[in-house]
Amino acid sequence: DIPNGKNVVLKSNDIIVVRSGAYTADSALITPEFVGGIAGYDMVFSVTDANPEFIAFALLSNYLLVNQLFQHTLRAAQPHLNAEELGNSFCLLPPENEQKEIVDFLRRKDDEIRRSIELIKEQVKQIEAYRQSIISEVITGKIDVRESVVS
C-alpha cells in the first residue's frame, strides 16, 4: 500500500537516502536495473540543476556525509534523518563541465579500486587452493613434514 500523493517509484538518476537505522544518511544513485522499484521508507529525490552522479558522489563525501548529515543523526538513540535536514545541507556545486570531470575521475578511480579488489580476491583463491593442495599432500604422505621440523 502506497499512500496517495507519495512518489516512491524509483526513476533513473533519482537518489535514494536512508532515513533511519544503522545506515542513516547512506545514499545511492538509482541505476537502470533498479528503475521501477519501490523506495519504501527511504527518502528519494530527483536532481534538476546539477549532474546527478556528481550529487551522488558529494552525498558520500566527508564534507557532506560526515560533517553535515551524520551530525543531524546524533540526536537520538536511533539515528534518523528527515527531508528538511537533508534539504538544509550545503553542497559545493562547481560548473557543469567541472562536475562532469570530477565524476569521470571518480568513476575511473572506482573502476581501478574494483579491479584491484577482484585481483586480490583471485589471489586469495589461488593461495587457498595452494594451501589445500599442500594439506592434501601432507595427509596422503606425498610430503613428509617430519623432515622439515627443526628440533
Helices and strands as residue ranges (DSSP letters): E 14-17, E 27-29, G 32-34, E 43-46, H 52-59, I 62-69, H 70-73, H 83-87, H 96-139
